[in-house]
Amino acid sequence: MNIKAEIEVFLRRTKMAPTRFGRLAARDPRLVFDMRMGRELRPALAERIRSFIAEQTK
């Protein structure tokens, strides 16, 4: 699954606001909105976000 889909699934499952997710996962409250508009993530940031999602789903 690509990182965008992983984030969207996480947001739906947890009912977390996109701005809160961005702030907690990447210190960027616009992250999700920017990704929805086409922003691509560097591999290091994508891995950090995957780690955040994994920690939250434990």
BELGI-V562301 format. One record per pair of residues at least 24 apart in sequence whose ideal C-beta (glycine too) atoms are under 10 Angstrom apart, sorted by the first residue. I is the first residue (numbers start at 1). J is the second residue. Records with the same first field share a line. If there is no record, write none. Layout:
BEGIN
I=J, J
END
This chain:
BEGIN
2=41, 46
3=35, 40, 41, 43, 45, 46, 47, 49, 50, 53
4=32, 35, 36, 38, 39, 40, 41, 46
6=46, 49, 50, 53
7=31, 32, 35, 36, 41, 46, 49, 50, 52, 53
8=32, 35, 36
9=53
10=49, 50, 52, 53, 56, 57
11=53
13=53, 56, 57
14=53, 56, 57
16=56
21=49, 52, 53, 56
22=49
24=49, 52, 56
25=49, 50, 51, 52, 53, 55, 56
26=52
END
